[in-house]
Amino acid sequence: MKNILLDAALNDIRTIRDSIGDSKSASSQIYKFMLYLGIINLIYFTIITVGAITLDLYTYQIASNTSKLLTTFLYVAVFIYFMKIYKKERSGSNKYYFSFLCVFAGVTFLLPIMMLLIRIMLYYMPFSNEKIVESIVYLQNISMLSNILLFCTFIIICAVILRKIIMSSISAIIIFVYLVLSGVYNDIEFMISYSRLPTSISLVSLYYHIVISFGFIILAIILRNGCGAGCSNGNQ
């Protein structure tokens, strides 16, 4: 019985690998999605961090609002690109890649919109300020966990495409570290004493931003180089 289940699981992995990994178009699109997300998150994190260190309160607020508008515009651009891919793949036969696109859209686009609507509702509900703050923090935690899980999903997909299943263990390590930091060490913060504003950043927030910015960019480069090497070997 165990051998039958194992053979079935291995067959599913081969099917996913053949349907996504052997498609240059799908691999290229996944690479672009990861690169775009990494760059957007890195821009936002850099502006917020550098601004908190070097700017006064008034200028920092302007920089913060500008960075939010910029990242929103970039996400809209990614959404437009996504819709082009979605319409193309919806009529295709690659159900695994299409399912991935649905998950990607849910976490990247739908979840932030839902959270924005909930935040708007909170301000019009008869709740105390303390309750509103708790709710916003809870929503932020959900958003961070969802993005970490999305990144881990990308790692697993890249592991299948590149035929390096051992990469999947990295996703388990990343989510484990995040759960430990958010559940056990969530109160650890680093004060930036030389900043012009009283600035601090939590350990879990620092880890999160590094993963979804540098992590996505590095993973995109690994996928591109791995696919390039694989194509070259295949041509030889």
N, C-alpha and C positions, 0 to 999 in steps of 0.2 A: 504493500500500500504506500509506504514511504517512497519507494523507488518510482512508483507511478506519479505521485505528486511532484517529486523532484524533476522527473522527465517533463511533466507538464509545465512546471515553472521555467525550466531551461528552454523549452520550446517557445514560451511566451517572450522570454528575453531575446531569443534569436529573431522572433517575428518583429519585435519593436526595433531591434538593431537594424534589420533589413529594411524596415519601412521608413525609418528616420535616418539612421547612420549612413545608408547608401545613397541618400538623397542630398546632393550638393546644395540644392535650393533650401531645404529645411535646415541643414547645418549652417548655411550662411545666414539665414534669418535668425536662428538661435544666437549665433555669434553677435549679430547686430543688436538684438534685444538686450543681451548682457552688457555689451559695450555702452549702449545708450543709457541704461539704468545706472551703471557704474559712474559714468561721467556726470549725469544729473545729480546723483547723490553726493559725489565728490565736490562739485561746484557749490552745492548748498552748504555742506559741512565746512568747506574752506572759508566761505564768506562769513558764516555765522561765527566760527572760531576766531578767525583773524580779526573780524570786526569787534568781537568782545574784548580782544586783547589791546587793540590799537585805537579804538574810537571812543568818543564820549557818548553819553547816554542818548542824546538827541540824534546824533549822526548814526549811531548804531541802530536805532529804530528805523531810520530811513533805509539803511543797508539791509536790515532784516526783512522789511517789507518788499524791497526790491528783489532780494534773493527768492522770496516766496513767489512773486510774480514771474520771475525768470524761470523757476523750476516748473511752475504751472504751465507756462507757455511751452516749455520743452516736453512736458508730459502730454500736452495736447498734440504736439508734433509726433510723438511716439504713438499716440492713439490713432492718428490719421494713418500712419504707416501700418499699424496693426490691423486696421479695418481693411486695408488693401489686401493684406495677407489672408485675413479671415474670410473675406468674400471669395478669394481664390481657392482656399483649402476646403471651404464648406461644400463645394461641389466635387471635391476630390475623393479618393478612396483611402487616404491615409488617416484612418480613424484615431490612431495613437497620437499623431502630431496634432490633429484637430482637437482632441481632448486636452492636450497640453496647452494649446492656445486658449481654450476656455478657462482653464485654471489660472493661466497667466493674466487674462483679462479680469477675472474675478478679484484677484489679489491686488493687481496694479492699478486698476481703474475703478471697478465697482465698489470695493471696500472703502477707499478714501471718500468717495461720494456719499456712501451710506453714513460714514462717521461724521462727515460735515453736516449732513442733515440732522443727525442725532445731537450734535453740538448746538445747532441752531435751536432745536426743540428744547434743549436743556435751559437755555437762557430765557425761554418764555414759560417754563414750568415753575410752579410755586415751590422751588427748592431753595435751601440755604446755600450761601456761597461755598461753605465747606463741602456740601453734597455735590455741588457742581464741579468743584475741583477734583474730588474723588472720582467722579464719573469720567472726567476728561483724562485723568491719569490712567484709569482703567482702559479707556479707548486707545490711548497711546500704547499701552502694553500689548493690547490685541494686535494693533497695527505692526508693532515691532516683531512680535512673534510670527505673524503671517509673512512678513518679508524675509525673516530668517528661514522659515520653512520653504518659501519660494526659492531662495538661494540654494538650499539643500536639494530641492527638486532639480534645479539646473545642474548641480554637480552630478546627480544620479544619471540624468540624461546624457551629459558629457561622457560619463563613465561608460555608458552603453555605446554611444557613438564611436568613442575612441577604443572600445574593446579593452578598457582598463577598469574592470569591476572593482578592483581594490580601492579606486577613488571613492567609491560609495561609503567606505568607512570614514572618510574625511567629513562627509555630511553628518554622520552620527556624532562625531567628535564636536563639530561646530554647534549642533543643536544641544548637545549635552552641556557644553561650556556655557551657552547662553542661559539654559535653565538653571544652572548652578548660580550664575551671577545674578540673575533676576530674582531667584527665589531665596538665596542665602546671603549674598553679598550686595543686595540692591541698595543698601544704605551707605556704601563706600563712595566717597566723592573726592575729587582732586581740586583743590583751590589753585587758581592761577593768580599768584600774588602780585605779579608784575603787570597785570592788566589795568587799564584805566577804569574798568568797571569791576565791581565785586563779582567775579566770575568763578563758577565751579562747574565741573562736569562729572557725572556719575560714571563708575567703572563699566556698568552694563551699557550705558549710552555710548561710551567711547568704543567699546567692543562692537556694538551694533553698527555704528557708522563706518568703522573700518571694514567690517565684513561686507556691507551692502555697497560700498564704494570701491575700495581697492580689491575686495574679493571678486566682485563682478568683472572688473577690468582684467585682473589676472586670469580668471577662468575663461574669459573671452579669448585672450591671447593664447592660452593653452589649447583651446578648441581649434582656433584658426591654424596654429602651427601643427597640431596633431592631424587635422584633416588634410593639410597641405602635404605633410610627410606621407600620410596614407595614400593620397592620390598619386604622389610621385612614385611610391613603391608599387602601387597598382599598375601604373603605366609602364614600369620597367618589367 
